[in-house]
Amino acid sequence: MAGMSRKRITSKELAKLAGVSSATISRAFSPDSRIGGKTRDRILAVAREHGYQPNAIARSLNNQRSRLVALVVNAIGNPCEAEEQQLLVHRLQAKQLLPIILCCADHTDRLQLMRLASTYQVDHAVIFSDMVSMKDAVEIFHTTRPIIVSFEPVEGSSVSHIRIDGSAAAGEIIDKIVKDGRRRFAYLSGTASSWIDKLRRQWFADALAKHGLAFEADAYGDYSYDSGFKEAVLLLHRSKADAIICGNDVMAIGARDAARRVLNRNTPDDLAIVGQDGIAMAAWDCHDLTTLSLDHAAFMDAVVDLIDRHDADLEGPHSITLTCKARWGTTA
């Protein structure tokens, strides 16, 4: 393009061309720096004319901030995780922070994946995945103060946590289902090793115990629609369950479809089905799922709140507890 320099120029050369100091050049490309609008516009115009791009890596070495946030997640295809991650990415970008998403599902060496991210000197690490050891994650991201969004206990750690409490909502759901005459309960887990799923099951188990009841059957899926469909068919063939609590909404939708299409059992007349998460899809008219719901916007706001506390160097560790609510549909 005419007028464009083919050779990449340095910040010092740009400063000379723009008639400003090197420090002013740095401030012009820092979104949170104080600099006059006219001065910034003039510098950016000269930079465009000469094809200058700032070196973010070099700048991070100088100010010891990379503005990178490592998000360690299970997967990005799961509707619940996708909804939450989109909200969080938008909030981080609004704060001029850049996410690095590490997907642990189907990755054989998850520790190496985290080690790779840590080499970029990330400012923050948020651990959503329950497929990695929290102890290992804390050791790998030792130069930051990780934020743990999991229920695996980490002894003697100074990391911050976000806790989810669904016990009251689970009790409300069980009270209603038992009042409707349900007595034979089954639980469909996402994965046997998930700390989050174990806690979710315990919320409902405790609620059942108050009525002198317990789960009479268990099954294990993988949080997918297909696993919910398949496991529900097997579960209902081998047990007399009249209520199924599922580890997430997607499996609950699969279980509901299996009950209708394969076994001719309708919800809620023949079978009560409850999901967990409160994803947007659960409220669609074609699903209208009863579910243990979490406010995902509040959840991601809590993550950003902890990041702000860490940036402000407030003494921790910090902990935020969020409460689930019952979202009533036509499946229970």
DAGI-V601067 format. One record per backbone hydrogen bond with DSSP energy under -0.5 kcal/mol. NH is the residue of the N-H (numbers start at 0). CO is the residue of the C=O. E is the energy in kcal/mol with one decimal. If there is no record, write none. Layout:
BEGIN
nh:NH co:CO e:E
nh:NH co:CO e:E
END
This chain:
BEGIN
nh:3 co:0 e:-1.8
nh:4 co:48 e:-0.5
nh:13 co:9 e:-2.2
nh:14 co:10 e:-2.4
nh:15 co:11 e:-1.9
nh:16 co:12 e:-2.1
nh:17 co:13 e:-2.5
nh:18 co:14 e:-1.1
nh:19 co:14 e:-2.3
nh:24 co:20 e:-1.6
nh:25 co:21 e:-2.0
nh:26 co:22 e:-2.2
nh:27 co:23 e:-2.1
nh:28 co:24 e:-1.1
nh:28 co:25 e:-0.6
nh:29 co:26 e:-1.2
nh:30 co:28 e:-0.6
nh:32 co:29 e:-1.9
nh:34 co:32 e:-0.6
nh:39 co:35 e:-2.6
nh:40 co:36 e:-2.5
nh:41 co:37 e:-2.2
nh:42 co:38 e:-2.4
nh:43 co:39 e:-2.7
nh:44 co:40 e:-2.0
nh:45 co:41 e:-2.2
nh:46 co:42 e:-2.5
nh:47 co:43 e:-2.4
nh:48 co:44 e:-2.1
nh:49 co:45 e:-1.7
nh:50 co:47 e:-0.8
nh:51 co:46 e:-2.8
nh:55 co:53 e:-1.0
nh:58 co:54 e:-2.3
nh:59 co:55 e:-2.2
nh:60 co:56 e:-1.5
nh:61 co:57 e:-1.4
nh:62 co:58 e:-2.4
nh:63 co:59 e:-1.3
nh:64 co:59 e:-0.6
nh:68 co:97 e:-2.5
nh:69 co:123 e:-2.7
nh:70 co:68 e:-0.5
nh:70 co:99 e:-3.1
nh:71 co:69 e:-0.6
nh:71 co:125 e:-2.6
nh:72 co:70 e:-0.8
nh:72 co:101 e:-2.6
nh:81 co:77 e:-3.0
nh:82 co:78 e:-2.3
nh:83 co:79 e:-2.2
nh:84 co:80 e:-2.8
nh:85 co:81 e:-2.2
nh:86 co:82 e:-1.8
nh:87 co:83 e:-2.5
nh:88 co:84 e:-3.0
nh:89 co:85 e:-2.1
nh:90 co:86 e:-1.9
nh:91 co:87 e:-2.8
nh:92 co:88 e:-2.6
nh:93 co:89 e:-1.8
nh:94 co:90 e:-0.8
nh:94 co:91 e:-0.9
nh:95 co:92 e:-1.8
nh:96 co:91 e:-2.7
nh:97 co:66 e:-3.2
nh:98 co:96 e:-0.5
nh:99 co:68 e:-3.0
nh:100 co:98 e:-0.5
nh:101 co:70 e:-2.9
nh:101 co:99 e:-0.6
nh:102 co:100 e:-0.6
nh:103 co:72 e:-2.7
nh:103 co:101 e:-0.7
nh:104 co:73 e:-3.0
nh:106 co:103 e:-1.9
nh:107 co:105 e:-0.6
nh:109 co:107 e:-0.8
nh:112 co:108 e:-1.5
nh:113 co:109 e:-1.9
nh:114 co:110 e:-2.5
nh:115 co:111 e:-2.4
nh:116 co:112 e:-1.7
nh:117 co:113 e:-2.3
nh:118 co:114 e:-1.3
nh:119 co:116 e:-1.5
nh:120 co:117 e:-1.8
nh:122 co:67 e:-2.0
nh:123 co:67 e:-1.4
nh:125 co:69 e:-3.2
nh:126 co:124 e:-0.6
nh:126 co:146 e:-2.9
nh:127 co:71 e:-2.6
nh:127 co:125 e:-0.9
nh:128 co:71 e:-2.2
nh:136 co:132 e:-2.4
nh:137 co:133 e:-2.5
nh:138 co:134 e:-1.9
nh:139 co:135 e:-2.6
nh:140 co:136 e:-2.4
nh:141 co:138 e:-1.0
nh:143 co:140 e:-1.5
nh:145 co:143 e:-0.6
nh:146 co:124 e:-2.9
nh:147 co:145 e:-0.6
nh:147 co:159 e:-3.0
nh:148 co:126 e:-2.8
nh:148 co:146 e:-0.6
nh:154 co:152 e:-0.5
nh:156 co:153 e:-1.1
nh:159 co:145 e:-1.7
nh:160 co:317 e:-2.4
nh:161 co:147 e:-2.0
nh:162 co:319 e:-3.1
nh:164 co:321 e:-3.1
nh:165 co:163 e:-0.6
nh:169 co:165 e:-2.6
nh:170 co:166 e:-2.2
nh:171 co:167 e:-2.1
nh:172 co:168 e:-2.2
nh:173 co:169 e:-2.7
nh:174 co:170 e:-2.5
nh:175 co:171 e:-1.6
nh:176 co:172 e:-2.3
nh:177 co:173 e:-2.9
nh:178 co:174 e:-2.0
nh:179 co:175 e:-1.4
nh:180 co:177 e:-1.8
nh:181 co:176 e:-2.0
nh:184 co:182 e:-0.7
nh:184 co:213 e:-0.6
nh:185 co:242 e:-2.1
nh:186 co:216 e:-2.1
nh:187 co:244 e:-2.9
nh:188 co:186 e:-0.7
nh:188 co:218 e:-2.8
nh:193 co:190 e:-1.1
nh:197 co:193 e:-1.9
nh:198 co:194 e:-2.1
nh:199 co:195 e:-2.5
nh:200 co:196 e:-2.6
nh:201 co:197 e:-1.9
nh:202 co:198 e:-2.0
nh:203 co:199 e:-1.4
nh:204 co:200 e:-2.6
nh:205 co:201 e:-2.8
nh:206 co:202 e:-1.6
nh:207 co:203 e:-2.4
nh:208 co:204 e:-2.2
nh:209 co:205 e:-1.2
nh:210 co:207 e:-1.8
nh:211 co:208 e:-1.7
nh:212 co:207 e:-2.4
nh:215 co:184 e:-3.1
nh:216 co:184 e:-0.9
nh:218 co:186 e:-2.1
nh:220 co:188 e:-3.0
nh:227 co:223 e:-1.8
nh:228 co:224 e:-2.5
nh:229 co:225 e:-2.7
nh:230 co:226 e:-2.6
nh:231 co:227 e:-1.6
nh:232 co:228 e:-1.7
nh:233 co:229 e:-2.0
nh:234 co:230 e:-2.8
nh:235 co:231 e:-2.7
nh:236 co:232 e:-1.4
nh:237 co:233 e:-1.8
nh:238 co:234 e:-1.1
nh:241 co:183 e:-2.6
nh:242 co:183 e:-1.2
nh:243 co:271 e:-2.8
nh:244 co:185 e:-2.7
nh:245 co:243 e:-0.6
nh:245 co:273 e:-3.0
nh:246 co:187 e:-2.6
nh:248 co:275 e:-1.3
nh:251 co:247 e:-1.5
nh:252 co:248 e:-2.3
nh:253 co:249 e:-1.9
nh:254 co:250 e:-2.7
nh:255 co:251 e:-2.4
nh:256 co:252 e:-2.2
nh:257 co:253 e:-2.2
nh:258 co:254 e:-2.4
nh:259 co:255 e:-1.9
nh:260 co:256 e:-2.9
nh:261 co:257 e:-2.4
nh:262 co:257 e:-1.2
nh:263 co:259 e:-0.6
nh:264 co:258 e:-3.4
nh:265 co:263 e:-0.5
nh:269 co:265 e:-2.7
nh:270 co:265 e:-1.4
nh:271 co:241 e:-2.0
nh:272 co:330 e:-2.6
nh:273 co:243 e:-2.4
nh:274 co:289 e:-2.5
nh:276 co:291 e:-3.1
nh:281 co:278 e:-1.0
nh:282 co:278 e:-0.6
nh:282 co:279 e:-1.3
nh:283 co:280 e:-1.4
nh:286 co:283 e:-1.7
nh:287 co:283 e:-3.1
nh:288 co:281 e:-2.7
nh:289 co:272 e:-0.5
nh:290 co:288 e:-0.5
nh:290 co:326 e:-2.5
nh:291 co:274 e:-2.0
nh:292 co:290 e:-0.9
nh:292 co:324 e:-3.4
nh:293 co:276 e:-2.0
nh:295 co:293 e:-1.1
nh:298 co:294 e:-2.0
nh:299 co:295 e:-2.4
nh:300 co:296 e:-2.1
nh:301 co:297 e:-1.9
nh:302 co:298 e:-1.5
nh:303 co:299 e:-2.2
nh:304 co:300 e:-2.3
nh:305 co:301 e:-2.1
nh:306 co:302 e:-2.0
nh:307 co:303 e:-2.6
nh:308 co:304 e:-2.1
nh:309 co:305 e:-2.3
nh:310 co:306 e:-2.6
nh:311 co:307 e:-2.1
nh:312 co:309 e:-1.5
nh:313 co:308 e:-2.4
nh:319 co:160 e:-1.9
nh:321 co:162 e:-2.9
nh:323 co:164 e:-2.3
nh:324 co:292 e:-2.9
nh:326 co:290 e:-3.1
nh:327 co:325 e:-0.6
nh:329 co:287 e:-2.7
nh:330 co:287 e:-0.6
END
